[in-house]
Amino acid sequence: MELDPVIHAPTRLQIVSVLAAAEEAEFGFVRDTLGVSDSVLSKHASALETAGYVRIRKGYVGKRPRTWFSLTEQGRSAFAEYVRNLQKIVSPSGLTVLPG
């Protein structure tokens, strides 16, 4: 029972958590939800993309460049396993990370 080191970094865990609740999320929304800088979000999103957990899509809305993030199937599976393993770790305390 091991926590995935790619997801375990707090900012990456927050990114994956936000993306798990959506099909896709725009860069600014994720940045503002997490309360991090553009550079911090970019760095951690790139690490998640390198691991195959996040897809980064770039495009335009009108003439303005935009970036969107989404979890890959591999990312969704890794996050689900992470939550299961975290639950196993905390369960002796009587607490839960999963909805009861």
Phi, psi and omega in degrees: 000106184229141176274131182300117183295336178291318181278332191297332177303131188308316181294320179294321178298319178294318179300310182297322179297316178297315183291333179295337182267004185216160173288319184201149178222139181283145183313309183298322178297313180297314180303311183291322178297319181278338182071039180242168178281164176304315184294321178295314179298316180300315182298312183287324177295322178296320178296319178291325176294316179301324179284350181087013184268334184231141173256131177250123181242130178248144180194198182229147167243106191067235178257006183265127178291143179223155176231135178237148178242147171212152175280139172279170175301320178299320179295318178296318179295317180297320179294317179299318178294320178302312180296319178299315180293322177297320177298319178298323181292317185272345186301326177300339180281347185088358179266168180220148173255352181259150178299137184260000000 
